[in-house]
Amino acid sequence: MQFNDLKQRIDGIEESADEAKRAAKSAPGQLQQSVEALHQQARQAQQACSSSGGSQQQGDTSKLREPVLQLEQAADRALQACKQAGGSVDPQLQQAIQRAHQEASQLKKQIQMG
């Protein structure tokens, strides 16, 4: 996977996490915490991407495997919290979490293959 593609994907996940964070203001506490953790992991993955210096070398993407794995795990937890909250979850929040989870899962699979 090209470094720029990876960076764009992480940026997209971070945007979804931002959207989820904005929509989570009225969500139950557990869900808010999960969304906050997702947002923090997305930011950390972005920082890891930035600290790789934008080099196109394959070795740099291997440094991002752990942040991407942690991001995907945070997205899993947020999705579980969303499901546990049931029908009281704002649809915008639910969609943002689902989008972040889907993107993070796909990215994890791609980075593990690459």
C-alpha positions as CSV (number, residue, x, y, z in Angstrom):
1,M,0.0,0.0,0.0
2,Q,1.3,3.4,-0.9
3,F,2.1,5.8,1.9
4,N,-0.2,8.5,0.5
5,D,-3.1,6.1,0.2
6,L,-2.5,5.0,3.8
7,K,-2.5,8.6,5.0
8,Q,-5.7,9.5,3.1
9,R,-7.4,6.5,4.6
10,I,-6.3,7.4,8.1
11,D,-7.5,11.0,7.5
12,G,-10.9,9.6,6.4
13,I,-11.2,7.6,9.6
14,E,-10.2,10.6,11.7
15,E,-13.0,12.6,9.9
16,S,-15.5,10.0,10.8
17,A,-14.3,9.9,14.4
18,D,-14.6,13.7,14.5
19,E,-18.1,13.5,13.2
20,A,-18.9,10.7,15.8
21,K,-17.4,12.9,18.6
22,R,-19.6,15.8,17.6
23,A,-22.7,13.7,17.5
24,A,-21.9,11.9,20.8
25,K,-22.7,14.8,23.0
26,S,-26.1,13.4,24.1
27,A,-25.0,9.7,24.0
28,P,-24.8,7.5,27.0
29,G,-21.5,7.7,29.0
30,Q,-20.0,4.4,27.9
31,L,-20.6,5.3,24.2
32,Q,-19.2,8.7,24.7
33,Q,-16.0,7.2,26.2
34,S,-15.7,4.7,23.3
35,V,-16.1,7.5,20.8
36,E,-13.5,9.6,22.6
37,A,-11.1,6.7,22.6
38,L,-11.7,6.1,18.9
39,H,-11.1,9.8,18.2
40,Q,-7.8,9.7,20.2
41,Q,-6.6,6.6,18.4
42,A,-7.4,8.2,15.0
43,R,-5.3,11.2,16.0
44,Q,-2.5,9.0,17.2
45,A,-2.5,7.1,13.8
46,Q,-2.4,10.5,12.0
47,Q,0.6,11.6,14.1
48,A,2.3,8.3,13.4
49,C,1.7,8.9,9.8
50,S,3.1,12.4,10.0
51,S,6.1,11.3,12.0
52,S,7.0,8.8,9.2
53,G,7.9,11.9,7.2
54,G,5.9,11.1,4.2
55,S,8.6,8.8,2.8
56,Q,7.3,6.4,0.1
57,Q,9.4,3.6,1.4
58,Q,7.7,0.3,2.3
59,G,9.4,0.2,5.7
60,D,7.5,3.3,6.8
61,T,4.1,1.6,6.4
62,S,5.2,-1.2,8.7
63,K,5.6,1.4,11.5
64,L,2.0,2.2,11.1
65,R,0.7,-1.4,11.6
66,E,0.4,-1.0,15.4
67,P,-1.4,2.3,15.3
68,V,-3.8,1.0,12.7
69,L,-4.4,-2.1,14.7
70,Q,-5.1,0.0,17.8
71,L,-7.4,2.2,15.7
72,E,-9.4,-0.8,14.5
73,Q,-9.7,-2.1,18.0
74,A,-11.0,1.3,19.2
75,A,-13.5,1.3,16.4
76,D,-14.6,-2.2,17.4
77,R,-15.2,-1.0,21.0
78,A,-17.1,2.0,19.8
79,L,-19.3,-0.1,17.5
80,Q,-20.0,-2.5,20.4
81,A,-20.9,0.4,22.7
82,C,-23.2,1.7,20.0
83,K,-25.0,-1.6,19.7
84,Q,-25.3,-1.9,23.4
85,A,-26.9,1.5,23.7
86,G,-29.7,0.3,21.4
87,G,-32.3,2.5,19.8
88,S,-31.4,5.6,21.8
89,V,-28.3,6.3,19.6
90,D,-28.5,9.3,17.3
91,P,-28.5,8.0,13.6
92,Q,-25.7,10.4,12.7
93,L,-23.5,9.0,15.5
94,Q,-24.3,5.4,14.5
95,Q,-23.4,6.1,10.9
96,A,-20.2,7.8,11.8
97,I,-19.1,5.0,14.0
98,Q,-20.1,2.3,11.4
99,R,-18.1,4.2,8.8
100,A,-15.1,4.6,11.0
101,H,-15.2,0.9,11.9
102,Q,-15.6,-0.2,8.3
103,E,-12.8,2.0,7.1
104,A,-10.5,0.9,9.9
105,S,-11.2,-2.8,9.4
106,Q,-10.5,-2.5,5.7
107,L,-7.3,-0.6,6.3
108,K,-6.1,-3.1,8.9
109,K,-6.7,-5.9,6.4
110,Q,-4.8,-4.1,3.6
111,I,-1.9,-3.1,5.8
112,Q,-1.5,-6.7,7.1
113,M,-1.5,-8.0,3.5
114,G,0.9,-5.3,2.3
